[in-house]
């Protein structure tokens, strides 16, 4: 968990460092889609990662594609 959080914070800083946007990176375990939806209830924006294993998933990712 510590390594994942460090990687996420570093990646967020490299992406948003010059924009003035201050993301609050979070790492969660459990049911992915419901966890993202719970976090989104309190957030202005949610940027889920995508790591597709199949051709249709490569464009938007299977998890982001299931969030409604």
N, CA, C, O and CB atoms as a CASP TS submission, in Angstrom:
PFRMAT TS
TARGET T0000
AUTHOR 0000-0000-0000
METHOD Language model
MODEL 1
PARENT N/A
ATOM      1  N   UNK     1       0.829  -1.193   0.000  1.00  0.00           N
ATOM      2  CA  UNK     1       0.000   0.000   0.000  1.00  0.00           C
ATOM      3  C   UNK     1       0.871   1.253   0.000  1.00  0.00           C
ATOM      4  O   UNK     1       0.586   2.214  -0.714  1.00  0.00           O
ATOM      5  CB  UNK     1      -0.942   0.001   1.211  1.00  0.00           C
ATOM      6  N   UNK     2       1.915   1.237   0.790  1.00  0.00           N
ATOM      7  CA  UNK     2       2.800   2.400   0.860  1.00  0.00           C
ATOM      8  C   UNK     2       3.460   2.671  -0.482  1.00  0.00           C
ATOM      9  O   UNK     2       3.533   3.820  -0.916  1.00  0.00           O
ATOM     10  CB  UNK     2       3.867   2.194   1.933  1.00  0.00           C
ATOM     11  N   UNK     3       3.939   1.628  -1.140  1.00  0.00           N
ATOM     12  CA  UNK     3       4.572   1.794  -2.453  1.00  0.00           C
ATOM     13  C   UNK     3       3.573   2.295  -3.493  1.00  0.00           C
ATOM     14  O   UNK     3       3.895   3.161  -4.306  1.00  0.00           O
ATOM     15  CB  UNK     3       5.190   0.470  -2.918  1.00  0.00           C
ATOM     16  N   UNK     4       2.358   1.745  -3.462  1.00  0.00           N
ATOM     17  CA  UNK     4       1.329   2.180  -4.410  1.00  0.00           C
ATOM     18  C   UNK     4       1.002   3.657  -4.196  1.00  0.00           C
ATOM     19  O   UNK     4       0.850   4.405  -5.162  1.00  0.00           O
ATOM     20  CB  UNK     4       0.050   1.321  -4.262  1.00  0.00           C
ATOM     21  N   UNK     5       0.894   4.075  -2.949  1.00  0.00           N
ATOM     22  CA  UNK     5       0.570   5.466  -2.661  1.00  0.00           C
ATOM     23  C   UNK     5       1.701   6.397  -3.095  1.00  0.00           C
ATOM     24  O   UNK     5       1.442   7.462  -3.655  1.00  0.00           O
ATOM     25  CB  UNK     5       0.282   5.646  -1.169  1.00  0.00           C
ATOM     26  N   UNK     6       2.934   6.013  -2.845  1.00  0.00           N
ATOM     27  CA  UNK     6       4.080   6.828  -3.274  1.00  0.00           C
ATOM     28  C   UNK     6       4.099   6.981  -4.793  1.00  0.00           C
ATOM     29  O   UNK     6       4.328   8.075  -5.310  1.00  0.00           O
ATOM     30  CB  UNK     6       5.404   6.199  -2.788  1.00  0.00           C
ATOM     31  N   UNK     7       3.860   5.889  -5.500  1.00  0.00           N
ATOM     32  CA  UNK     7       3.825   5.939  -6.958  1.00  0.00           C
ATOM     33  C   UNK     7       2.695   6.826  -7.446  1.00  0.00           C
ATOM     34  O   UNK     7       2.885   7.626  -8.362  1.00  0.00           O
ATOM     35  CB  UNK     7       3.677   4.536  -7.537  1.00  0.00           C
ATOM     36  N   UNK     8       1.527   6.694  -6.847  1.00  0.00           N
ATOM     37  CA  UNK     8       0.377   7.501  -7.228  1.00  0.00           C
ATOM     38  C   UNK     8       0.629   8.984  -6.966  1.00  0.00           C
ATOM     39  O   UNK     8       0.304   9.821  -7.808  1.00  0.00           O
ATOM     40  CB  UNK     8      -0.867   7.039  -6.474  1.00  0.00           C
ATOM     41  N   UNK     9       1.201   9.319  -5.815  1.00  0.00           N
ATOM     42  CA  UNK     9       1.499  10.716  -5.500  1.00  0.00           C
ATOM     43  C   UNK     9       2.516  11.295  -6.473  1.00  0.00           C
ATOM     44  O   UNK     9       2.357  12.428  -6.927  1.00  0.00           O
ATOM     45  CB  UNK     9       2.016  10.841  -4.066  1.00  0.00           C
ATOM     46  N   UNK    10       3.552  10.543  -6.798  1.00  0.00           N
ATOM     47  CA  UNK    10       4.568  11.016  -7.736  1.00  0.00           C
ATOM     48  C   UNK    10       3.986  11.220  -9.127  1.00  0.00           C
ATOM     49  O   UNK    10       4.283  12.211  -9.794  1.00  0.00           O
ATOM     50  CB  UNK    10       5.733  10.032  -7.799  1.00  0.00           C
ATOM     51  N   UNK    11       3.157  10.282  -9.561  1.00  0.00           N
ATOM     52  CA  UNK    11       2.527  10.400 -10.872  1.00  0.00           C
ATOM     53  C   UNK    11       1.598  11.597 -10.909  1.00  0.00           C
ATOM     54  O   UNK    11       1.603  12.352 -11.881  1.00  0.00           O
ATOM     55  CB  UNK    11       1.759   9.123 -11.221  1.00  0.00           C
ATOM     56  N   UNK    12       0.801  11.784  -9.870  1.00  0.00           N
ATOM     57  CA  UNK    12      -0.112  12.932  -9.801  1.00  0.00           C
ATOM     58  C   UNK    12       0.658  14.240  -9.841  1.00  0.00           C
ATOM     59  O   UNK    12       0.271  15.171 -10.547  1.00  0.00           O
ATOM     60  CB  UNK    12      -0.968  12.868  -8.529  1.00  0.00           C
ATOM     61  N   UNK    13       1.746  14.314  -9.087  1.00  0.00           N
ATOM     62  CA  UNK    13       2.555  15.537  -9.066  1.00  0.00           C
ATOM     63  C   UNK    13       3.135  15.830 -10.444  1.00  0.00           C
ATOM     64  O   UNK    13       3.190  16.987 -10.860  1.00  0.00           O
ATOM     65  CB  UNK    13       3.686  15.416  -8.033  1.00  0.00           C
ATOM     66  N   UNK    14       3.570  14.788 -11.156  1.00  0.00           N
ATOM     67  CA  UNK    14       4.153  15.016 -12.479  1.00  0.00           C
ATOM     68  C   UNK    14       3.101  15.448 -13.496  1.00  0.00           C
ATOM     69  O   UNK    14       3.406  16.202 -14.420  1.00  0.00           O
ATOM     70  CB  UNK    14       4.854  13.755 -12.967  1.00  0.00           C
ATOM     71  N   UNK    15       1.877  14.981 -13.334  1.00  0.00           N
ATOM     72  CA  UNK    15       0.809  15.340 -14.264  1.00  0.00           C
ATOM     73  C   UNK    15       0.239  16.717 -13.951  1.00  0.00           C
ATOM     74  O   UNK    15       0.039  17.532 -14.851  1.00  0.00           O
ATOM     75  CB  UNK    15      -0.300  14.295 -14.225  1.00  0.00           C
ATOM     76  N   UNK    16      -0.024  16.975 -12.672  1.00  0.00           N
ATOM     77  CA  UNK    16      -0.732  18.189 -12.290  1.00  0.00           C
ATOM     78  C   UNK    16       0.158  19.279 -11.715  1.00  0.00           C
ATOM     79  O   UNK    16      -0.328  20.369 -11.413  1.00  0.00           O
ATOM     80  CB  UNK    16      -1.781  17.854 -11.304  1.00  0.00           C
ATOM     81  N   UNK    17       1.439  19.014 -11.557  1.00  0.00           N
ATOM     82  CA  UNK    17       2.355  19.954 -10.910  1.00  0.00           C
ATOM     83  C   UNK    17       2.369  21.351 -11.495  1.00  0.00           C
ATOM     84  O   UNK    17       2.533  22.320 -10.754  1.00  0.00           O
ATOM     85  CB  UNK    17       3.715  19.416 -10.964  1.00  0.00           C
ATOM     86  N   UNK    18       2.206  21.481 -12.774  1.00  0.00           N
ATOM     87  CA  UNK    18       2.275  22.804 -13.424  1.00  0.00           C
ATOM     88  C   UNK    18       0.916  23.437 -13.650  1.00  0.00           C
ATOM     89  O   UNK    18       0.837  24.525 -14.220  1.00  0.00           O
ATOM     90  CB  UNK    18       2.982  22.688 -14.744  1.00  0.00           C
ATOM     91  N   UNK    19      -0.152  22.789 -13.221  1.00  0.00           N
ATOM     92  CA  UNK    19      -1.494  23.284 -13.527  1.00  0.00           C
ATOM     93  C   UNK    19      -2.152  24.046 -12.381  1.00  0.00           C
ATOM     94  O   UNK    19      -3.123  24.771 -12.600  1.00  0.00           O
ATOM     95  CB  UNK    19      -2.367  22.141 -13.914  1.00  0.00           C
ATOM     96  N   UNK    20      -1.642  23.893 -11.176  1.00  0.00           N
ATOM     97  CA  UNK    20      -2.288  24.494 -10.019  1.00  0.00           C
ATOM     98  C   UNK    20      -3.384  23.610  -9.440  1.00  0.00           C
ATOM     99  O   UNK    20      -3.940  23.923  -8.387  1.00  0.00           O
ATOM    100  CB  UNK    20      -2.861  25.835 -10.392  1.00  0.00           C
ATOM    101  N   UNK    21      -3.700  22.508 -10.120  1.00  0.00           N
ATOM    102  CA  UNK    21      -4.684  21.556  -9.618  1.00  0.00           C
ATOM    103  C   UNK    21      -4.015  20.761  -8.502  1.00  0.00           C
ATOM    104  O   UNK    21      -2.877  20.315  -8.647  1.00  0.00           O
ATOM    105  CB  UNK    21      -5.218  20.610 -10.764  1.00  0.00           C
ATOM    106  N   UNK    22      -4.720  20.588  -7.396  1.00  0.00           N
ATOM    107  CA  UNK    22      -4.162  19.846  -6.270  1.00  0.00           C
ATOM    108  C   UNK    22      -4.979  18.574  -6.031  1.00  0.00           C
ATOM    109  O   UNK    22      -5.945  18.578  -5.268  1.00  0.00           O
ATOM    110  CB  UNK    22      -4.134  20.726  -4.992  1.00  0.00           C
ATOM    111  N   UNK    23      -4.576  17.488  -6.697  1.00  0.00           N
ATOM    112  CA  UNK    23      -5.319  16.237  -6.537  1.00  0.00           C
ATOM    113  C   UNK    23      -5.100  15.634  -5.150  1.00  0.00           C
ATOM    114  O   UNK    23      -4.110  15.924  -4.478  1.00  0.00           O
ATOM    115  CB  UNK    23      -4.904  15.231  -7.617  1.00  0.00           C
ATOM    116  N   UNK    24      -6.024  14.808  -4.748  1.00  0.00           N
ATOM    117  CA  UNK    24      -5.910  14.045  -3.509  1.00  0.00           C
ATOM    118  C   UNK    24      -5.897  12.563  -3.878  1.00  0.00           C
ATOM    119  O   UNK    24      -6.937  11.906  -3.851  1.00  0.00           O
ATOM    120  CB  UNK    24      -7.087  14.379  -2.511  1.00  0.00           C
ATOM    121  N   UNK    25      -4.727  12.042  -4.221  1.00  0.00           N
ATOM    122  CA  UNK    25      -4.638  10.641  -4.642  1.00  0.00           C
ATOM    123  C   UNK    25      -5.083   9.700  -3.527  1.00  0.00           C
ATOM    124  O   UNK    25      -4.813   9.941  -2.350  1.00  0.00           O
ATOM    125  CB  UNK    25      -3.207  10.304  -5.072  1.00  0.00           C
ATOM    126  N   UNK    26      -5.762   8.633  -3.909  1.00  0.00           N
ATOM    127  CA  UNK    26      -6.217   7.631  -2.946  1.00  0.00           C
ATOM    128  C   UNK    26      -6.028   6.245  -3.524  1.00  0.00           C
ATOM    129  O   UNK    26      -6.215   6.024  -4.720  1.00  0.00           O
ATOM    130  CB  UNK    26      -7.694   7.859  -2.566  1.00  0.00           C
ATOM    131  N   UNK    27      -5.660   5.327  -2.674  1.00  0.00           N
ATOM    132  CA  UNK    27      -5.556   3.921  -3.032  1.00  0.00           C
ATOM    133  C   UNK    27      -6.567   3.189  -2.169  1.00  0.00           C
ATOM    134  O   UNK    27      -6.580   3.349  -0.948  1.00  0.00           O
ATOM    135  CB  UNK    27      -4.090   3.360  -2.830  1.00  0.00           C
ATOM    136  N   UNK    28      -7.412   2.387  -2.799  1.00  0.00           N
ATOM    137  CA  UNK    28      -8.439   1.642  -2.062  1.00  0.00           C
ATOM    138  C   UNK    28      -8.381   0.178  -2.444  1.00  0.00           C
ATOM    139  O   UNK    28      -7.947  -0.184  -3.538  1.00  0.00           O
ATOM    140  CB  UNK    28      -9.847   2.214  -2.338  1.00  0.00           C
ATOM    141  N   UNK    29      -8.826  -0.649  -1.525  1.00  0.00           N
ATOM    142  CA  UNK    29      -8.945  -2.083  -1.770  1.00  0.00           C
ATOM    143  C   UNK    29     -10.410  -2.460  -1.674  1.00  0.00           C
ATOM    144  O   UNK    29     -11.189  -1.794  -0.993  1.00  0.00           O
ATOM    145  CB  UNK    29      -8.087  -2.908  -0.763  1.00  0.00           C
ATOM    146  N   UNK    30     -10.776  -3.519  -2.350  1.00  0.00           N
ATOM    147  CA  UNK    30     -12.144  -4.004  -2.268  1.00  0.00           C
ATOM    148  C   UNK    30     -12.808  -3.974  -3.622  1.00  0.00           C
ATOM    149  O   UNK    30     -12.148  -4.086  -4.655  1.00  0.00           O
ATOM    150  CB  UNK    30     -12.944  -3.183  -1.278  1.00  0.00           C
ATOM    151  N   UNK    31     -14.113  -3.824  -3.612  1.00  0.00           N
ATOM    152  CA  UNK    31     -14.867  -3.784  -4.854  1.00  0.00           C
ATOM    153  C   UNK    31     -14.569  -2.456  -5.554  1.00  0.00           C
ATOM    154  O   UNK    31     -14.922  -1.383  -5.064  1.00  0.00           O
ATOM    155  CB  UNK    31     -16.402  -3.956  -4.592  1.00  0.00           C
ATOM    156  N   UNK    32     -13.926  -2.556  -6.680  1.00  0.00           N
ATOM    157  CA  UNK    32     -13.386  -1.386  -7.361  1.00  0.00           C
ATOM    158  C   UNK    32     -14.460  -0.386  -7.748  1.00  0.00           C
ATOM    159  O   UNK    32     -14.386   0.779  -7.357  1.00  0.00           O
ATOM    160  CB  UNK    32     -12.632  -1.810  -8.586  1.00  0.00           C
ATOM    161  N   UNK    33     -15.439  -0.810  -8.495  1.00  0.00           N
ATOM    162  CA  UNK    33     -16.436   0.119  -9.029  1.00  0.00           C
ATOM    163  C   UNK    33     -17.199   0.802  -7.903  1.00  0.00           C
ATOM    164  O   UNK    33     -17.360   2.022  -7.927  1.00  0.00           O
ATOM    165  CB  UNK    33     -17.411  -0.615  -9.957  1.00  0.00           C
ATOM    166  N   UNK    34     -17.671   0.047  -6.921  1.00  0.00           N
ATOM    167  CA  UNK    34     -18.423   0.670  -5.829  1.00  0.00           C
ATOM    168  C   UNK    34     -17.532   1.615  -5.029  1.00  0.00           C
ATOM    169  O   UNK    34     -18.004   2.652  -4.564  1.00  0.00           O
ATOM    170  CB  UNK    34     -19.021  -0.405  -4.903  1.00  0.00           C
ATOM    171  N   UNK    35     -16.256   1.280  -4.860  1.00  0.00           N
ATOM    172  CA  UNK    35     -15.318   2.169  -4.167  1.00  0.00           C
ATOM    173  C   UNK    35     -15.123   3.486  -4.898  1.00  0.00           C
ATOM    174  O   UNK    35     -15.088   4.545  -4.273  1.00  0.00           O
ATOM    175  CB  UNK    35     -13.981   1.484  -3.996  1.00  0.00           C
ATOM    176  N   UNK    36     -14.997   3.428  -6.209  1.00  0.00           N
ATOM    177  CA  UNK    36     -14.832   4.645  -7.005  1.00  0.00           C
ATOM    178  C   UNK    36     -16.099   5.492  -6.917  1.00  0.00           C
ATOM    179  O   UNK    36     -16.024   6.714  -6.788  1.00  0.00           O
ATOM    180  CB  UNK    36     -14.509   4.299  -8.485  1.00  0.00           C
ATOM    181  N   UNK    37     -17.250   4.851  -6.987  1.00  0.00           N
ATOM    182  CA  UNK    37     -18.509   5.587  -6.905  1.00  0.00           C
ATOM    183  C   UNK    37     -18.649   6.261  -5.539  1.00  0.00           C
ATOM    184  O   UNK    37     -19.116   7.398  -5.459  1.00  0.00           O
ATOM    185  CB  UNK    37     -19.703   4.645  -7.163  1.00  0.00           C
ATOM    186  N   UNK    38     -18.252   5.576  -4.467  1.00  0.00           N
ATOM    187  CA  UNK    38     -18.290   6.175  -3.132  1.00  0.00           C
ATOM    188  C   UNK    38     -17.374   7.392  -3.057  1.00  0.00           C
ATOM    189  O   UNK    38     -17.770   8.432  -2.531  1.00  0.00           O
ATOM    190  CB  UNK    38     -17.887   5.143  -2.067  1.00  0.00           C
ATOM    191  N   UNK    39     -16.172   7.273  -3.569  1.00  0.00           N
ATOM    192  CA  UNK    39     -15.235   8.403  -3.562  1.00  0.00           C
ATOM    193  C   UNK    39     -15.769   9.562  -4.400  1.00  0.00           C
ATOM    194  O   UNK    39     -15.606  10.724  -4.027  1.00  0.00           O
ATOM    195  CB  UNK    39     -13.858   7.962  -4.089  1.00  0.00           C
ATOM    196  N   UNK    40     -16.392   9.257  -5.508  1.00  0.00           N
ATOM    197  CA  UNK    40     -16.891  10.284  -6.417  1.00  0.00           C
ATOM    198  C   UNK    40     -17.994  11.118  -5.790  1.00  0.00           C
ATOM    199  O   UNK    40     -18.205  12.263  -6.189  1.00  0.00           O
ATOM    200  CB  UNK    40     -17.396   9.649  -7.689  1.00  0.00           C
ATOM    201  N   UNK    41     -18.697  10.566  -4.818  1.00  0.00           N
ATOM    202  CA  UNK    41     -19.774  11.310  -4.158  1.00  0.00           C
ATOM    203  C   UNK    41     -19.236  12.550  -3.452  1.00  0.00           C
ATOM    204  O   UNK    41     -19.966  13.525  -3.270  1.00  0.00           O
ATOM    205  CB  UNK    41     -20.507  10.412  -3.153  1.00  0.00           C
ATOM    206  N   UNK    42     -17.973  12.522  -3.054  1.00  0.00           N
ATOM    207  CA  UNK    42     -17.357  13.638  -2.335  1.00  0.00           C
ATOM    208  C   UNK    42     -16.379  14.438  -3.193  1.00  0.00           C
ATOM    209  O   UNK    42     -15.839  15.445  -2.735  1.00  0.00           O
ATOM    210  CB  UNK    42     -16.642  13.121  -1.112  1.00  0.00           C
ATOM    211  N   UNK    43     -16.147  14.010  -4.412  1.00  0.00           N
ATOM    212  CA  UNK    43     -15.113  14.625  -5.247  1.00  0.00           C
ATOM    213  C   UNK    43     -15.692  15.522  -6.330  1.00  0.00           C
ATOM    214  O   UNK    43     -16.843  15.368  -6.739  1.00  0.00           O
ATOM    215  CB  UNK    43     -14.260  13.553  -5.883  1.00  0.00           C
ATOM    216  N   UNK    44     -14.876  16.455  -6.783  1.00  0.00           N
ATOM    217  CA  UNK    44     -15.247  17.275  -7.934  1.00  0.00           C
ATOM    218  C   UNK    44     -14.947  16.538  -9.227  1.00  0.00           C
ATOM    219  O   UNK    44     -15.628  16.727 -10.235  1.00  0.00           O
ATOM    220  CB  UNK    44     -14.508  18.619  -7.906  1.00  0.00           C
ATOM    221  N   UNK    45     -13.920  15.694  -9.189  1.00  0.00           N
ATOM    222  CA  UNK    45     -13.511  14.958 -10.378  1.00  0.00           C
ATOM    223  C   UNK    45     -12.857  13.662  -9.943  1.00  0.00           C
ATOM    224  O   UNK    45     -12.147  13.621  -8.939  1.00  0.00           O
ATOM    225  CB  UNK    45     -12.549  15.798 -11.260  1.00  0.00           C
ATOM    226  N   UNK    46     -13.096  12.608 -10.699  1.00  0.00           N
ATOM    227  CA  UNK    46     -12.452  11.321 -10.447  1.00  0.00           C
ATOM    228  C   UNK    46     -11.789  10.886 -11.743  1.00  0.00           C
ATOM    229  O   UNK    46     -12.412  10.889 -12.804  1.00  0.00           O
ATOM    230  CB  UNK    46     -13.481  10.243  -9.938  1.00  0.00           C
ATOM    231  N   UNK    47     -10.518  10.511 -11.647  1.00  0.00           N
ATOM    232  CA  UNK    47      -9.777  10.042 -12.818  1.00  0.00           C
ATOM    233  C   UNK    47      -9.301   8.621 -12.567  1.00  0.00           C
ATOM    234  O   UNK    47      -8.178   8.412 -12.108  1.00  0.00           O
ATOM    235  CB  UNK    47      -8.574  10.978 -13.135  1.00  0.00           C
ATOM    236  N   UNK    48     -10.148   7.647 -12.864  1.00  0.00           N
ATOM    237  CA  UNK    48      -9.713   6.262 -12.652  1.00  0.00           C
ATOM    238  C   UNK    48      -8.699   5.850 -13.701  1.00  0.00           C
ATOM    239  O   UNK    48      -8.758   6.291 -14.849  1.00  0.00           O
ATOM    240  CB  UNK    48     -10.912   5.307 -12.677  1.00  0.00           C
ATOM    241  N   UNK    49      -7.786   5.014 -13.303  1.00  0.00           N
ATOM    242  CA  UNK    49      -6.803   4.506 -14.244  1.00  0.00           C
ATOM    243  C   UNK    49      -7.398   3.438 -15.134  1.00  0.00           C
ATOM    244  O   UNK    49      -8.418   2.833 -14.803  1.00  0.00           O
ATOM    245  CB  UNK    49      -5.601   3.958 -13.510  1.00  0.00           C
ATOM    246  N   UNK    50      -6.757   3.210 -16.264  1.00  0.00           N
ATOM    247  CA  UNK    50      -7.227   2.182 -17.192  1.00  0.00           C
ATOM    248  C   UNK    50      -6.044   1.299 -17.555  1.00  0.00           C
ATOM    249  O   UNK    50      -4.983   1.786 -17.945  1.00  0.00           O
ATOM    250  CB  UNK    50      -7.873   2.816 -18.474  1.00  0.00           C
ATOM    251  N   UNK    51      -6.239   0.011 -17.423  1.00  0.00           N
ATOM    252  CA  UNK    51      -5.219  -0.952 -17.834  1.00  0.00           C
ATOM    253  C   UNK    51      -5.951  -2.097 -18.510  1.00  0.00           C
ATOM    254  O   UNK    51      -6.222  -3.126 -17.891  1.00  0.00           O
ATOM    255  CB  UNK    51      -4.348  -1.458 -16.610  1.00  0.00           C
ATOM    256  N   UNK    52      -6.265  -1.914 -19.770  1.00  0.00           N
ATOM    257  CA  UNK    52      -7.057  -2.916 -20.473  1.00  0.00           C
ATOM    258  C   UNK    52      -6.256  -4.133 -20.857  1.00  0.00           C
ATOM    259  O   UNK    52      -5.077  -4.041 -21.197  1.00  0.00           O
ATOM    260  CB  UNK    52      -7.665  -2.321 -21.695  1.00  0.00           C
ATOM    261  N   UNK    53      -6.909  -5.271 -20.798  1.00  0.00           N
ATOM    262  CA  UNK    53      -6.268  -6.518 -21.212  1.00  0.00           C
ATOM    263  C   UNK    53      -6.826  -7.015 -22.530  1.00  0.00           C
ATOM    264  O   UNK    53      -6.232  -7.876 -23.178  1.00  0.00           O
ATOM    265  CB  UNK    53      -6.441  -7.585 -20.145  1.00  0.00           C
ATOM    266  N   UNK    54      -7.961  -6.476 -22.926  1.00  0.00           N
ATOM    267  CA  UNK    54      -8.598  -6.898 -24.165  1.00  0.00           C
ATOM    268  C   UNK    54      -8.733  -5.671 -25.055  1.00  0.00           C
ATOM    269  O   UNK    54      -8.676  -4.541 -24.571  1.00  0.00           O
ATOM    270  CB  UNK    54      -9.992  -7.568 -23.898  1.00  0.00           C
ATOM    271  N   UNK    55      -8.904  -5.881 -26.313  1.00  0.00           N
ATOM    272  CA  UNK    55      -8.987  -4.770 -27.262  1.00  0.00           C
ATOM    273  C   UNK    55     -10.053  -3.751 -26.871  1.00  0.00           C
ATOM    274  O   UNK    55      -9.741  -2.560 -26.854  1.00  0.00           O
ATOM    275  CB  UNK    55      -9.274  -5.298 -28.654  1.00  0.00           C
ATOM    276  N   UNK    56     -11.300  -4.139 -26.553  1.00  0.00           N
ATOM    277  CA  UNK    56     -12.280  -3.119 -26.164  1.00  0.00           C
ATOM    278  C   UNK    56     -11.881  -2.375 -24.897  1.00  0.00           C
ATOM    279  O   UNK    56     -12.184  -1.190 -24.757  1.00  0.00           O
ATOM    280  CB  UNK    56     -13.637  -3.756 -25.966  1.00  0.00           C
ATOM    281  N   UNK    57     -11.203  -3.055 -23.968  1.00  0.00           N
ATOM    282  CA  UNK    57     -10.790  -2.421 -22.730  1.00  0.00           C
ATOM    283  C   UNK    57      -9.643  -1.441 -22.926  1.00  0.00           C
ATOM    284  O   UNK    57      -9.467  -0.533 -22.114  1.00  0.00           O
ATOM    285  CB  UNK    57     -10.396  -3.467 -21.733  1.00  0.00           C
ATOM    286  N   UNK    58      -8.878  -1.603 -23.962  1.00  0.00           N
ATOM    287  CA  UNK    58      -7.706  -0.760 -24.173  1.00  0.00           C
ATOM    288  C   UNK    58      -8.079   0.704 -24.360  1.00  0.00           C
ATOM    289  O   UNK    58      -7.300   1.585 -23.994  1.00  0.00           O
ATOM    290  CB  UNK    58      -6.927  -1.246 -25.374  1.00  0.00           C
ATOM    291  N   UNK    59      -9.235   0.980 -24.915  1.00  0.00           N
ATOM    292  CA  UNK    59      -9.634   2.370 -25.158  1.00  0.00           C
ATOM    293  C   UNK    59     -10.063   3.089 -23.892  1.00  0.00           C
ATOM    294  O   UNK    59      -9.607   4.203 -23.638  1.00  0.00           O
ATOM    295  CB  UNK    59     -10.757   2.415 -26.161  1.00  0.00           C
ATOM    296  N   UNK    60     -10.928   2.479 -23.091  1.00  0.00           N
ATOM    297  CA  UNK    60     -11.400   3.151 -21.879  1.00  0.00           C
ATOM    298  C   UNK    60     -11.147   2.374 -20.606  1.00  0.00           C
ATOM    299  O   UNK    60     -11.361   2.907 -19.517  1.00  0.00           O
ATOM    300  CB  UNK    60     -12.853   3.422 -21.994  1.00  0.00           C
ATOM    301  N   UNK    61     -10.713   1.171 -20.701  1.00  0.00           N
ATOM    302  CA  UNK    61     -10.478   0.351 -19.525  1.00  0.00           C
ATOM    303  C   UNK    61     -11.753  -0.286 -19.042  1.00  0.00           C
ATOM    304  O   UNK    61     -12.826   0.307 -19.149  1.00  0.00           O
ATOM    305  CB  UNK    61      -9.861   1.169 -18.422  1.00  0.00           C
ATOM    306  N   UNK    62     -11.653  -1.474 -18.517  1.00  0.00           N
ATOM    307  CA  UNK    62     -12.851  -2.179 -18.082  1.00  0.00           C
ATOM    308  C   UNK    62     -13.480  -1.532 -16.857  1.00  0.00           C
ATOM    309  O   UNK    62     -14.705  -1.447 -16.779  1.00  0.00           O
ATOM    310  CB  UNK    62     -12.525  -3.627 -17.787  1.00  0.00           C
ATOM    311  N   UNK    63     -12.686  -1.075 -15.902  1.00  0.00           N
ATOM    312  CA  UNK    63     -13.235  -0.441 -14.709  1.00  0.00           C
ATOM    313  C   UNK    63     -13.875   0.902 -15.036  1.00  0.00           C
ATOM    314  O   UNK    63     -15.033   1.111 -14.676  1.00  0.00           O
ATOM    315  CB  UNK    63     -12.147  -0.258 -13.660  1.00  0.00           C
ATOM    316  N   UNK    64     -13.183   1.821 -15.698  1.00  0.00           N
ATOM    317  CA  UNK    64     -13.855   3.094 -16.033  1.00  0.00           C
ATOM    318  C   UNK    64     -15.105   2.894 -16.883  1.00  0.00           C
ATOM    319  O   UNK    64     -16.051   3.676 -16.787  1.00  0.00           O
ATOM    320  CB  UNK    64     -12.892   4.014 -16.768  1.00  0.00           C
ATOM    321  N   UNK    65     -15.117   1.868 -17.701  1.00  0.00           N
ATOM    322  CA  UNK    65     -16.279   1.602 -18.531  1.00  0.00           C
ATOM    323  C   UNK    65     -17.496   1.129 -17.753  1.00  0.00           C
ATOM    324  O   UNK    65     -18.623   1.236 -18.236  1.00  0.00           O
ATOM    325  CB  UNK    65     -15.932   0.590 -19.554  1.00  0.00           C
ATOM    326  N   UNK    66     -17.273   0.600 -16.533  1.00  0.00           N
ATOM    327  CA  UNK    66     -18.387   0.109 -15.715  1.00  0.00           C
ATOM    328  C   UNK    66     -18.934   1.162 -14.756  1.00  0.00           C
ATOM    329  O   UNK    66     -19.964   0.933 -14.122  1.00  0.00           O
ATOM    330  CB  UNK    66     -17.948  -1.102 -14.928  1.00  0.00           C
ATOM    331  N   UNK    67     -18.273   2.300 -14.638  1.00  0.00           N
ATOM    332  CA  UNK    67     -18.749   3.339 -13.719  1.00  0.00           C
ATOM    333  C   UNK    67     -19.893   4.089 -14.375  1.00  0.00           C
ATOM    334  O   UNK    67     -19.754   4.610 -15.482  1.00  0.00           O
ATOM    335  CB  UNK    67     -17.603   4.318 -13.327  1.00  0.00           C
ATOM    336  N   UNK    68     -21.007   4.140 -13.696  1.00  0.00           N
ATOM    337  CA  UNK    68     -22.172   4.868 -14.233  1.00  0.00           C
ATOM    338  C   UNK    68     -22.673   5.888 -13.263  1.00  0.00           C
ATOM    339  O   UNK    68     -23.643   6.589 -13.551  1.00  0.00           O
ATOM    340  CB  UNK    68     -23.293   3.916 -14.582  1.00  0.00           C
TER
END
